[in-house]
């Protein structure tokens, strides 16, 4: 039941309700843009845009870039591209009205590639909307364990080798656990500001705490 409430692929989940609320900020950012509005979703899914009601809407042209093989959608306004978030060289400068990225940048394994991702987003988009969970929020959203991000690395590796944690199966060895940790690193606010220094930061709150941050411009 707990996992279901945090499963953002389910329309009725708590996680999806957060996304719906967050999307109101996105709608404010694109209000008044001439149609069709060209959107690049870095690391997204078709299901997200279906939930937000934009799939099949001819007022939007949505390009979804992901590391997985492209999926061919029945929705005429969506195309899929296989690619790396830190290398958007297939797209010319300012070729999208807005670049959207939801809970992706924290999965980029190292600082250098996160910087590249941010620079590429700013290069190809006239506007951007980049969301990421807050490092200091007490509940870790990937491993679904309170204060997990604050534990020493050896203890996190021990947990990952001993149990199924959050959305992940139990790791076979230290190396697999280490890679998993590298690919799930929450960002602090000052880090997000460093990557997007010209942005305005929207703070999403839950129980009087900052649950996540959105860099917008």
HUFENNOR-V371446 format. One record per residue. RES is the residue in one small letter. SS is DSSP state (hx for helix, st for strand, lp for the rest). PHI is phi in radians with two decimals (* if undefined). NEAR is the number of other C-alpha atoms within 12 Angstrom. Layout:
{{RES:SS:PHI:NEAR} {RES:SS:PHI:NEAR}}
//
This chain:
{{x:lp:*:8} {x:hx:-1.12:13} {x:hx:-1.09:21} {x:hx:-1.09:18} {x:hx:-1.18:19} {x:lp:-1.84:26} {x:lp:-1.46:24} {x:lp:-1.31:27} {x:lp:-1.43:24} {x:lp:-1.66:19} {x:lp:-1.01:23} {x:lp:-1.62:17} {x:lp:-1.28:20} {x:hx:-1.07:21} {x:hx:-1.05:25} {x:hx:-1.25:25} {x:hx:-1.13:22} {x:hx:-1.07:27} {x:hx:-1.11:31} {x:hx:-1.06:23} {x:hx:-1.15:18} {x:hx:-1.10:30} {x:hx:-1.18:28} {x:hx:-1.09:18} {x:hx:-1.13:28} {x:hx:-1.10:29} {x:hx:-1.07:21} {x:hx:-1.14:15} {x:hx:-1.22:25} {x:hx:-1.70:29} {x:lp:-1.03:16} {x:lp:1.56:12} {x:lp:-1.23:19} {x:lp:-1.16:12} {x:lp:-1.64:15} {x:lp:-1.34:19} {x:st:-1.41:30} {x:st:-1.63:33} {x:st:-2.04:40} {x:st:-1.89:43} {x:st:-1.79:41} {x:st:-1.53:44} {x:lp:1.46:36} {x:lp:-1.66:37} {x:lp:-2.42:37} {x:hx:-1.12:33} {x:hx:-1.03:22} {x:hx:-1.01:30} {x:hx:-1.26:34} {x:hx:-1.13:24} {x:hx:-1.11:22} {x:lp:-1.46:26} {x:lp:1.47:19} {x:lp:-1.76:26} {x:lp:-1.15:27} {x:lp:1.50:22} {x:lp:-1.56:20} {x:lp:-1.19:17} {x:lp:-1.34:22} {x:st:-2.29:28} {x:st:-2.05:30} {x:st:-1.90:37} {x:st:-1.84:39} {x:st:-1.88:40} {x:st:-1.83:35} {x:st:-2.60:27} {x:lp:-1.35:23} {x:lp:-1.46:17} {x:lp:-1.05:14} {x:lp:-1.02:20} {x:lp:-1.88:21} {x:lp:-1.72:17} {x:lp:-1.43:21} {x:lp:-1.36:13} {x:lp:-1.46:23} {x:lp:-1.18:19} {x:lp:-1.64:27} {x:st:-2.22:35} {x:st:-2.25:29} {x:st:-2.13:30} {x:st:-2.28:29} {x:st:-1.45:24} {x:lp:-3.06:24} {x:st:-1.89:28} {x:lp:-1.05:39} {x:lp:-1.60:32} {x:st:-2.49:26} {x:lp:-1.85:34} {x:lp:-1.14:19} {x:lp:-1.21:17} {x:lp:-1.95:22} {x:lp:-1.19:16} {x:lp:-1.01:20} {x:lp:0.90:22} {x:lp:-1.54:25} {x:st:-2.17:33} {x:st:-1.15:34} {x:st:-2.68:37} {x:st:-1.84:46} {x:st:-2.02:46} {x:st:-2.61:39} {x:st:-2.07:34} {x:lp:0.95:34} {x:lp:-2.13:35} {x:hx:-1.06:45} {x:hx:-1.25:40} {x:hx:-1.67:31} {x:lp:-1.37:31} {x:lp:-1.17:25} {x:lp:-2.44:21} {x:hx:-1.05:23} {x:hx:-1.03:15} {x:hx:-1.29:21} {x:hx:-1.16:30} {x:hx:-1.07:26} {x:hx:-1.09:24} {x:hx:-1.03:35} {x:hx:-1.08:41} {x:hx:-1.14:26} {x:hx:-1.17:32} {x:hx:-1.04:45} {x:hx:-1.19:37} {x:hx:-1.28:27} {x:hx:-1.56:32} {x:st:-1.95:32} {x:st:-1.24:27} {x:st:-2.33:34} {x:st:-2.59:39} {x:st:-2.55:42} {x:st:-2.14:44} {x:st:-1.88:43} {x:st:-2.68:41} {x:st:-1.12:40} {x:st:-1.48:35} {x:lp:-0.96:30} {x:lp:-1.56:25} {x:lp:-1.21:31} {x:lp:-1.14:24} {x:st:-1.82:26} {x:st:-1.36:28} {x:lp:-1.44:34} {x:lp:-1.68:35} {x:lp:-1.70:31} {x:lp:0.90:25} {x:st:-2.46:25} {x:st:-1.07:18} {x:lp:1.11:20} {x:hx:-0.95:31} {x:hx:-1.14:31} {x:hx:-1.60:19} {x:lp:-1.25:17} {x:lp:-1.06:13} {x:hx:-1.02:20} {x:hx:-1.07:18} {x:hx:-1.28:18} {x:hx:-1.09:28} {x:hx:-1.11:30} {x:hx:-1.07:25} {x:hx:-1.09:28} {x:hx:-1.18:33} {x:hx:-1.46:24} {x:hx:-1.77:18} {x:lp:-2.45:20} {x:lp:-1.25:20} {x:st:-2.06:27} {x:lp:1.08:25} {x:lp:-1.61:23} {x:st:-2.11:24} {x:lp:-1.32:19} {x:lp:-1.00:22} {x:lp:-1.32:24} {x:lp:-1.37:20} {x:lp:-2.70:17} {x:hx:-1.05:21} {x:hx:-1.10:16} {x:hx:-1.09:19} {x:hx:-1.17:30} {x:hx:-1.11:24} {x:hx:-1.08:22} {x:hx:-1.07:31} {x:hx:-1.14:35} {x:hx:-1.10:22} {x:lp:-1.58:23} {x:lp:-2.47:30} {x:lp:-2.08:34} {x:lp:-1.18:41} {x:st:-1.76:35} {x:lp:-1.53:24} {x:hx:-1.03:29} {x:hx:-1.14:17} {x:hx:-1.21:25} {x:hx:-1.07:35} {x:hx:-1.12:24} {x:hx:-1.15:19} {x:hx:-1.27:30} {x:lp:-2.25:33} {x:lp:-1.17:19} {x:lp:-1.70:17} {x:lp:-1.63:22} {x:st:-1.73:22} {x:st:-1.77:28} {x:st:-1.73:28} {x:st:-1.78:25} {x:st:-1.54:26} {x:st:-1.99:18} {x:st:-2.56:19} {x:lp:0.94:10} {x:lp:1.17:11} {x:st:-2.13:17} {x:st:-1.35:23} {x:st:-1.40:31} {x:st:-2.74:36} {x:st:-2.20:40} {x:st:-2.20:38} {x:st:-1.63:40} {x:st:-2.25:38} {x:lp:-2.76:27}}
//
